[in-house]
Amino acid sequence: MQLAKFENQFETMIRLLVKNKTQIWDEDRAACHEFISEISEYFAGNRNWDKGGADESYAAWFKNVAEQIDALDYKKSNKTGVKIQNLV
């Protein structure tokens, strides 16, 4: 009886995950883009978190990473997975 209950709960969780995957993807992608953009702004000298100076090459690199994150498409999972691995 416990196995049937577990299977039912598991199926419900999977269905909910599949139903909301687009929303989850969009929220997580937007959060990553925001974090990387903040790092880019720091290296551009527009944000002062702590001691440190502007570095245009780092700013450009992080801005590029933010643009690549924003362009990711979960519907193309194979290509997206490879792009994520290359970003990391």
Chimera marker file (.cmm) of the C-alpha trace (Angstrom):
<marker_set name="trace">
<marker id="1" x="0.000" y="0.000" z="0.000" r="1" g="1" b="0" radius="0.5"/>
<marker id="2" x="2.835" y="2.405" z="0.786" r="1" g="1" b="0" radius="0.5"/>
<marker id="3" x="4.421" y="1.797" z="-2.610" r="1" g="1" b="0" radius="0.5"/>
<marker id="4" x="1.201" y="2.759" z="-4.394" r="1" g="1" b="0" radius="0.5"/>
<marker id="5" x="0.992" y="5.956" z="-2.338" r="1" g="1" b="0" radius="0.5"/>
<marker id="6" x="4.610" y="6.771" z="-3.145" r="1" g="1" b="0" radius="0.5"/>
<marker id="7" x="4.047" y="6.122" z="-6.867" r="1" g="1" b="0" radius="0.5"/>
<marker id="8" x="1.010" y="8.406" z="-6.838" r="1" g="1" b="0" radius="0.5"/>
<marker id="9" x="2.924" y="11.214" z="-5.088" r="1" g="1" b="0" radius="0.5"/>
<marker id="10" x="5.874" y="10.783" z="-7.419" r="1" g="1" b="0" radius="0.5"/>
<marker id="11" x="3.650" y="10.901" z="-10.505" r="1" g="1" b="0" radius="0.5"/>
<marker id="12" x="1.943" y="14.045" z="-9.207" r="1" g="1" b="0" radius="0.5"/>
<marker id="13" x="5.305" y="15.731" z="-8.640" r="1" g="1" b="0" radius="0.5"/>
<marker id="14" x="6.570" y="14.791" z="-12.115" r="1" g="1" b="0" radius="0.5"/>
<marker id="15" x="3.376" y="16.027" z="-13.777" r="1" g="1" b="0" radius="0.5"/>
<marker id="16" x="3.670" y="19.346" z="-11.926" r="1" g="1" b="0" radius="0.5"/>
<marker id="17" x="7.323" y="19.673" z="-12.900" r="1" g="1" b="0" radius="0.5"/>
<marker id="18" x="6.585" y="18.976" z="-16.569" r="1" g="1" b="0" radius="0.5"/>
<marker id="19" x="3.636" y="21.380" z="-16.520" r="1" g="1" b="0" radius="0.5"/>
<marker id="20" x="5.748" y="24.209" z="-15.058" r="1" g="1" b="0" radius="0.5"/>
<marker id="21" x="9.057" y="23.532" z="-16.811" r="1" g="1" b="0" radius="0.5"/>
<marker id="22" x="8.789" y="26.538" z="-19.133" r="1" g="1" b="0" radius="0.5"/>
<marker id="23" x="8.088" y="28.899" z="-16.252" r="1" g="1" b="0" radius="0.5"/>
<marker id="24" x="10.888" y="27.380" z="-14.133" r="1" g="1" b="0" radius="0.5"/>
<marker id="25" x="13.311" y="27.624" z="-17.062" r="1" g="1" b="0" radius="0.5"/>
<marker id="26" x="12.448" y="31.267" z="-17.754" r="1" g="1" b="0" radius="0.5"/>
<marker id="27" x="12.781" y="32.255" z="-14.077" r="1" g="1" b="0" radius="0.5"/>
<marker id="28" x="16.133" y="30.500" z="-13.636" r="1" g="1" b="0" radius="0.5"/>
<marker id="29" x="17.506" y="31.859" z="-16.920" r="1" g="1" b="0" radius="0.5"/>
<marker id="30" x="16.478" y="35.406" z="-15.949" r="1" g="1" b="0" radius="0.5"/>
<marker id="31" x="18.130" y="35.032" z="-12.536" r="1" g="1" b="0" radius="0.5"/>
<marker id="32" x="21.393" y="33.797" z="-14.098" r="1" g="1" b="0" radius="0.5"/>
<marker id="33" x="21.325" y="36.645" z="-16.612" r="1" g="1" b="0" radius="0.5"/>
<marker id="34" x="20.819" y="39.163" z="-13.791" r="1" g="1" b="0" radius="0.5"/>
<marker id="35" x="23.688" y="37.759" z="-11.697" r="1" g="1" b="0" radius="0.5"/>
<marker id="36" x="26.109" y="37.686" z="-14.612" r="1" g="1" b="0" radius="0.5"/>
<marker id="37" x="25.054" y="41.211" z="-15.634" r="1" g="1" b="0" radius="0.5"/>
<marker id="38" x="25.812" y="42.457" z="-12.114" r="1" g="1" b="0" radius="0.5"/>
<marker id="39" x="29.277" y="40.943" z="-12.316" r="1" g="1" b="0" radius="0.5"/>
<marker id="40" x="29.764" y="42.602" z="-15.705" r="1" g="1" b="0" radius="0.5"/>
<marker id="41" x="28.727" y="45.963" z="-14.235" r="1" g="1" b="0" radius="0.5"/>
<marker id="42" x="31.186" y="45.497" z="-11.378" r="1" g="1" b="0" radius="0.5"/>
<marker id="43" x="34.089" y="44.937" z="-13.743" r="1" g="1" b="0" radius="0.5"/>
<marker id="44" x="32.935" y="47.858" z="-15.889" r="1" g="1" b="0" radius="0.5"/>
<marker id="45" x="33.298" y="50.047" z="-12.782" r="1" g="1" b="0" radius="0.5"/>
<marker id="46" x="29.563" y="50.767" z="-12.495" r="1" g="1" b="0" radius="0.5"/>
<marker id="47" x="29.052" y="48.875" z="-9.229" r="1" g="1" b="0" radius="0.5"/>
<marker id="48" x="31.121" y="49.045" z="-6.073" r="1" g="1" b="0" radius="0.5"/>
<marker id="49" x="30.856" y="45.890" z="-3.983" r="1" g="1" b="0" radius="0.5"/>
<marker id="50" x="34.247" y="46.070" z="-2.367" r="1" g="1" b="0" radius="0.5"/>
<marker id="51" x="37.782" y="47.043" z="-3.141" r="1" g="1" b="0" radius="0.5"/>
<marker id="52" x="38.562" y="46.554" z="-6.769" r="1" g="1" b="0" radius="0.5"/>
<marker id="53" x="38.827" y="48.365" z="-9.982" r="1" g="1" b="0" radius="0.5"/>
<marker id="54" x="37.315" y="48.372" z="-13.398" r="1" g="1" b="0" radius="0.5"/>
<marker id="55" x="38.495" y="45.806" z="-15.901" r="1" g="1" b="0" radius="0.5"/>
<marker id="56" x="36.975" y="46.240" z="-19.340" r="1" g="1" b="0" radius="0.5"/>
<marker id="57" x="37.997" y="42.799" z="-20.587" r="1" g="1" b="0" radius="0.5"/>
<marker id="58" x="36.231" y="41.088" z="-17.676" r="1" g="1" b="0" radius="0.5"/>
<marker id="59" x="33.224" y="43.377" z="-18.116" r="1" g="1" b="0" radius="0.5"/>
<marker id="60" x="32.960" y="42.479" z="-21.801" r="1" g="1" b="0" radius="0.5"/>
<marker id="61" x="33.415" y="38.762" z="-21.080" r="1" g="1" b="0" radius="0.5"/>
<marker id="62" x="30.676" y="38.662" z="-18.415" r="1" g="1" b="0" radius="0.5"/>
<marker id="63" x="28.365" y="40.737" z="-20.612" r="1" g="1" b="0" radius="0.5"/>
<marker id="64" x="28.915" y="38.190" z="-23.393" r="1" g="1" b="0" radius="0.5"/>
<marker id="65" x="28.142" y="35.336" z="-20.987" r="1" g="1" b="0" radius="0.5"/>
<marker id="66" x="24.939" y="37.098" z="-19.896" r="1" g="1" b="0" radius="0.5"/>
<marker id="67" x="23.854" y="37.420" z="-23.541" r="1" g="1" b="0" radius="0.5"/>
<marker id="68" x="24.584" y="33.743" z="-24.154" r="1" g="1" b="0" radius="0.5"/>
<marker id="69" x="22.534" y="32.755" z="-21.090" r="1" g="1" b="0" radius="0.5"/>
<marker id="70" x="19.668" y="34.904" z="-22.296" r="1" g="1" b="0" radius="0.5"/>
<marker id="71" x="19.767" y="33.139" z="-25.685" r="1" g="1" b="0" radius="0.5"/>
<marker id="72" x="19.500" y="29.607" z="-24.239" r="1" g="1" b="0" radius="0.5"/>
<marker id="73" x="16.411" y="27.674" z="-25.331" r="1" g="1" b="0" radius="0.5"/>
<marker id="74" x="15.269" y="24.676" z="-23.303" r="1" g="1" b="0" radius="0.5"/>
<marker id="75" x="13.385" y="23.290" z="-26.306" r="1" g="1" b="0" radius="0.5"/>
<marker id="76" x="16.751" y="22.560" z="-27.931" r="1" g="1" b="0" radius="0.5"/>
<marker id="77" x="18.004" y="20.571" z="-24.961" r="1" g="1" b="0" radius="0.5"/>
<marker id="78" x="21.011" y="18.919" z="-26.624" r="1" g="1" b="0" radius="0.5"/>
<marker id="79" x="22.467" y="22.168" z="-27.948" r="1" g="1" b="0" radius="0.5"/>
<marker id="80" x="21.562" y="24.007" z="-24.754" r="1" g="1" b="0" radius="0.5"/>
<marker id="81" x="23.301" y="21.373" z="-22.615" r="1" g="1" b="0" radius="0.5"/>
<marker id="82" x="26.471" y="21.686" z="-24.667" r="1" g="1" b="0" radius="0.5"/>
<marker id="83" x="26.334" y="25.500" z="-24.460" r="1" g="1" b="0" radius="0.5"/>
<marker id="84" x="25.890" y="25.366" z="-20.680" r="1" g="1" b="0" radius="0.5"/>
<marker id="85" x="28.877" y="23.045" z="-20.358" r="1" g="1" b="0" radius="0.5"/>
<marker id="86" x="30.958" y="25.412" z="-22.471" r="1" g="1" b="0" radius="0.5"/>
<marker id="87" x="29.877" y="28.390" z="-20.361" r="1" g="1" b="0" radius="0.5"/>
<marker id="88" x="30.903" y="26.655" z="-17.167" r="1" g="1" b="0" radius="0.5"/>
<link id1="1" id2="2" r="1" g="1" b="0" radius="0.2"/>
<link id1="2" id2="3" r="1" g="1" b="0" radius="0.2"/>
<link id1="3" id2="4" r="1" g="1" b="0" radius="0.2"/>
<link id1="4" id2="5" r="1" g="1" b="0" radius="0.2"/>
<link id1="5" id2="6" r="1" g="1" b="0" radius="0.2"/>
<link id1="6" id2="7" r="1" g="1" b="0" radius="0.2"/>
<link id1="7" id2="8" r="1" g="1" b="0" radius="0.2"/>
<link id1="8" id2="9" r="1" g="1" b="0" radius="0.2"/>
<link id1="9" id2="10" r="1" g="1" b="0" radius="0.2"/>
<link id1="10" id2="11" r="1" g="1" b="0" radius="0.2"/>
<link id1="11" id2="12" r="1" g="1" b="0" radius="0.2"/>
<link id1="12" id2="13" r="1" g="1" b="0" radius="0.2"/>
<link id1="13" id2="14" r="1" g="1" b="0" radius="0.2"/>
<link id1="14" id2="15" r="1" g="1" b="0" radius="0.2"/>
<link id1="15" id2="16" r="1" g="1" b="0" radius="0.2"/>
<link id1="16" id2="17" r="1" g="1" b="0" radius="0.2"/>
<link id1="17" id2="18" r="1" g="1" b="0" radius="0.2"/>
<link id1="18" id2="19" r="1" g="1" b="0" radius="0.2"/>
<link id1="19" id2="20" r="1" g="1" b="0" radius="0.2"/>
<link id1="20" id2="21" r="1" g="1" b="0" radius="0.2"/>
<link id1="21" id2="22" r="1" g="1" b="0" radius="0.2"/>
<link id1="22" id2="23" r="1" g="1" b="0" radius="0.2"/>
<link id1="23" id2="24" r="1" g="1" b="0" radius="0.2"/>
<link id1="24" id2="25" r="1" g="1" b="0" radius="0.2"/>
<link id1="25" id2="26" r="1" g="1" b="0" radius="0.2"/>
<link id1="26" id2="27" r="1" g="1" b="0" radius="0.2"/>
<link id1="27" id2="28" r="1" g="1" b="0" radius="0.2"/>
<link id1="28" id2="29" r="1" g="1" b="0" radius="0.2"/>
<link id1="29" id2="30" r="1" g="1" b="0" radius="0.2"/>
<link id1="30" id2="31" r="1" g="1" b="0" radius="0.2"/>
<link id1="31" id2="32" r="1" g="1" b="0" radius="0.2"/>
<link id1="32" id2="33" r="1" g="1" b="0" radius="0.2"/>
<link id1="33" id2="34" r="1" g="1" b="0" radius="0.2"/>
<link id1="34" id2="35" r="1" g="1" b="0" radius="0.2"/>
<link id1="35" id2="36" r="1" g="1" b="0" radius="0.2"/>
<link id1="36" id2="37" r="1" g="1" b="0" radius="0.2"/>
<link id1="37" id2="38" r="1" g="1" b="0" radius="0.2"/>
<link id1="38" id2="39" r="1" g="1" b="0" radius="0.2"/>
<link id1="39" id2="40" r="1" g="1" b="0" radius="0.2"/>
<link id1="40" id2="41" r="1" g="1" b="0" radius="0.2"/>
<link id1="41" id2="42" r="1" g="1" b="0" radius="0.2"/>
<link id1="42" id2="43" r="1" g="1" b="0" radius="0.2"/>
<link id1="43" id2="44" r="1" g="1" b="0" radius="0.2"/>
<link id1="44" id2="45" r="1" g="1" b="0" radius="0.2"/>
<link id1="45" id2="46" r="1" g="1" b="0" radius="0.2"/>
<link id1="46" id2="47" r="1" g="1" b="0" radius="0.2"/>
<link id1="47" id2="48" r="1" g="1" b="0" radius="0.2"/>
<link id1="48" id2="49" r="1" g="1" b="0" radius="0.2"/>
<link id1="49" id2="50" r="1" g="1" b="0" radius="0.2"/>
<link id1="50" id2="51" r="1" g="1" b="0" radius="0.2"/>
<link id1="51" id2="52" r="1" g="1" b="0" radius="0.2"/>
<link id1="52" id2="53" r="1" g="1" b="0" radius="0.2"/>
<link id1="53" id2="54" r="1" g="1" b="0" radius="0.2"/>
<link id1="54" id2="55" r="1" g="1" b="0" radius="0.2"/>
<link id1="55" id2="56" r="1" g="1" b="0" radius="0.2"/>
<link id1="56" id2="57" r="1" g="1" b="0" radius="0.2"/>
<link id1="57" id2="58" r="1" g="1" b="0" radius="0.2"/>
<link id1="58" id2="59" r="1" g="1" b="0" radius="0.2"/>
<link id1="59" id2="60" r="1" g="1" b="0" radius="0.2"/>
<link id1="60" id2="61" r="1" g="1" b="0" radius="0.2"/>
<link id1="61" id2="62" r="1" g="1" b="0" radius="0.2"/>
<link id1="62" id2="63" r="1" g="1" b="0" radius="0.2"/>
<link id1="63" id2="64" r="1" g="1" b="0" radius="0.2"/>
<link id1="64" id2="65" r="1" g="1" b="0" radius="0.2"/>
<link id1="65" id2="66" r="1" g="1" b="0" radius="0.2"/>
<link id1="66" id2="67" r="1" g="1" b="0" radius="0.2"/>
<link id1="67" id2="68" r="1" g="1" b="0" radius="0.2"/>
<link id1="68" id2="69" r="1" g="1" b="0" radius="0.2"/>
<link id1="69" id2="70" r="1" g="1" b="0" radius="0.2"/>
<link id1="70" id2="71" r="1" g="1" b="0" radius="0.2"/>
<link id1="71" id2="72" r="1" g="1" b="0" radius="0.2"/>
<link id1="72" id2="73" r="1" g="1" b="0" radius="0.2"/>
<link id1="73" id2="74" r="1" g="1" b="0" radius="0.2"/>
<link id1="74" id2="75" r="1" g="1" b="0" radius="0.2"/>
<link id1="75" id2="76" r="1" g="1" b="0" radius="0.2"/>
<link id1="76" id2="77" r="1" g="1" b="0" radius="0.2"/>
<link id1="77" id2="78" r="1" g="1" b="0" radius="0.2"/>
<link id1="78" id2="79" r="1" g="1" b="0" radius="0.2"/>
<link id1="79" id2="80" r="1" g="1" b="0" radius="0.2"/>
<link id1="80" id2="81" r="1" g="1" b="0" radius="0.2"/>
<link id1="81" id2="82" r="1" g="1" b="0" radius="0.2"/>
<link id1="82" id2="83" r="1" g="1" b="0" radius="0.2"/>
<link id1="83" id2="84" r="1" g="1" b="0" radius="0.2"/>
<link id1="84" id2="85" r="1" g="1" b="0" radius="0.2"/>
<link id1="85" id2="86" r="1" g="1" b="0" radius="0.2"/>
<link id1="86" id2="87" r="1" g="1" b="0" radius="0.2"/>
<link id1="87" id2="88" r="1" g="1" b="0" radius="0.2"/>
</marker_set>
